[in-house]
Amino acid sequence: MFFVALAADYDGTLALDGKVDAPTIEALRELKASGRKLVLVTGRDLADLRKAFNEMALFDLVVAENGALLFDPANEQENPLGKPPPPAFVARLRELGVAPLTVGRSIVATWEPNETLVLKAIRDLGLELHIIFNKGAVMVLQSDINKASGLKQALKLLGLSRHNVVGIGDAENDQAFLGACGCSVAVANALETVKERADLVVADHGRGVAELAKLLTEADLAVVHSRVDEAQPVLGTREDNTSIRLTRSETVLVTGSSGGGKSTIVTALLEQMREAELQFCVIDPEGDYAELHEAIVVGDAKREPSIAEAIRLLSKPANNVVLNLVAIDPGERPPFLAAFLPELAKLRARSGRPHWIVVDEVHHCLPAKWEPAPVTLPRELPAMIAVTVHADAVSHDFLALVSTVVGVGEGGGPAIMRFWQALDRPQPSLPERTPAAGRILVVRGGVAEVLIGAMPKERQRRHIRKYAEGELGQDKSFYFRGPEGALRLRAQNLSTFLDLAAGVDDQTWMYHLREGAYSKWFREAIKDELMAAEAASVERNAALSALESRARIKAAVQQRYTVPAKKD
C-alpha cells in the first residue's frame, strides 16, 4: 500500500449543500477499515463544522479554518496554528459594514463582494494578512497559513509523508493542499482550474469521494499518473533531452565492472530522492555511503547496526537512513537482511515508506549460494535499487524480481548479459558499441537504450573511516604473498596495509610493486581512481628503491585518507 491517507475538503467535496450523505459516510468507513488515515481539510471554523457534521470521529485529524486550526476528534484537543485575528481589524470590518462576518480562532470570513472592503481594512491598518477565495467565500488569514501548511502539520503528527497522501477538493483554496499531495483529485463539480491541475477527476461531491475510496481500496490508484510519479528521480536522458525516470513500482539492478561508476549513478539518484522529499534506506555492506549527505548512519566499522534503531529513525518521514554493515561478518549479512526486510515491509504497510530501498553490493546480502536457505523474498519488491558487480552471484529469487537493469561503464554490457544468463532467459538485443563515459545502458521491458546517466551535484567524498579502519572483506582485502607465494598477510583496510607494508621484506614489497598490484587494489577495492593513478606512477618509476616507493605510497595514502593512529 503506497497511498495510506486521504485528505478531503468538506464543502463542495464531501458535502452537498453543507451535508454529507450516508453512502459517502459508508465509503469513508470502508476506506478507514483498509488501514488508511483520514484527514478533513476545511475552511470552516470548528464551531460551524460541528453543527453541520456529526461524523468527525471518522477522521484522524481535522484541519479547520483553512489551515489555522488543528483538531484531534479522538480527544477533543484543539491546536491553533495561527494567531488570533487582530481586534482592530475585526473592529474596522464592522465599522465598514462588512456582513455577514465570522470570526474564528485565527480566521475571519465573509462573502463576495466584501473583498474590496476587507482589502481596504488590511491596507488601512498595515497588516500582513492575505485573502483566500472559496467559491464566493472570502477568508482572511496570516500570510503564511493556508490548507497546505495546515495539512503539513497534520501529517507531521501522523508520521506520514505528503507523497503518500491523496487529496480531493473543488475550489480555489483547495489548490494549495492538493498540490502538496502525492496525488490530487478533483470532483466533477470543481472549478475548471482545479480540474485542469488535478491528476484525476471523479464524480461530483460525495459520489466522487466514494469513487476515489473504491479506487484506493481495490488498486491503490495504481493506474493513475500522479505527482509522486513526476517526483521520481531521473535515471538518465536521451540525446534529444527527454528524461527517463524511475517508477515507484519497479525493482532496479545497477551493475557493471568495479570502478565503472555504479556508486556515482546511485548517489545521483539518492540526491534527487532527498531533494524531492522521497525517503530512502540504504543497506551498505562496505561503508560506501557512510558520508552520504543528510542521511543518518546506523552502525560503523566497530558497531553493528540496530534494526530497532533504524526502524525508529525511518518512522519519521524526514529521516533518510544508511545501515552500515561493515562490523557484521560477511557470512552474517544475509541473515541480517532476512531479519530487516520484514520490518521494512511492516513500516511500508502502515506508512508507504521508505519510498526507496537501496541494497549496495547485493551479492553480499542476497548471495546465490547462501546456506542453509536463501532469504524468503516477497513476490515483488517495488522501489528497490540493488547494486552489484557480480549479478550471477546474486540470489536467483531476487534476480527474478528485477524489472529494470542498468549497465554502467565499459563493463555494463557484459554485466547485463551475465544477469540474463543467470536467469536463463532469452537475452535482449544490446547495442554493439560500448557506451561512452557518462553513458549508461538501460534495459526495461525488454527494450535496451543508451542514456546519459544522472550525475550527482555534490562532489563525492572518499569514505575515510571505512577504508582507514573498516573491514573490507576477504575478497576486497590486499594480500602480501611475495614472489614465491609463501606469505599470506592480509590487509583488510588502509591502516593495516600501511602497517604490513612497513614490515614486509623489500623483495615482497618490490614484487607487488612491479606487478602493479597496489594501483590495482586502490582502483578495484578502494575504488579511488586518483589514488590508483598516484600508485601507478610510483610503480612505473624503476629508479625508486623499496624505501622510496614505500614512502611515496604511504604519503599518498595519508594525504587522501585520515588513518587513525593505533592505541598502545
WOVEN-V324092 format. One line per field, one symbol per residue. psi: psi as a letter, one per 40 degrees, with the letter a starting at -180 (. if undefined). A space follows every 50 residues. Layout:
BEGIN
psi->???
END
This chain:
BEGIN
psi->hdheihhhichecdihfeihiddddddddddddeeiihhhhieiiddddd ddhefdedidihhiffeehhhhddefhhgheiiihhdddddddddefhii hhhaddihiaiifeddddddddddefigiihhigfdihihiidehadddd dddddddefiiddehhihaeideedddddeidhhhhideiidddddeidi haiibdddddddddddddeffdehhidddeeiihdiiideehihiiieei hhhhiaiheeeddddddddddddddefhhihhhgdefdfefhhfihhhia dehiihdddddddeehdehhhhhhedehhdeeddddddddddddddddde eeiidihhhifdeddgidfhieiihhiidigifhhihidgdeeihdddde ehdhhhhhadedddddddddddefihhihiidihhiheiihhhhfehhih ihiiiidihhiigdddddeaheideeihhhdidefdighhheiddddddd dddiidddddddddefddddddddddfgdddddddddddegeehiddddd dddddddddeihhiiii.
END
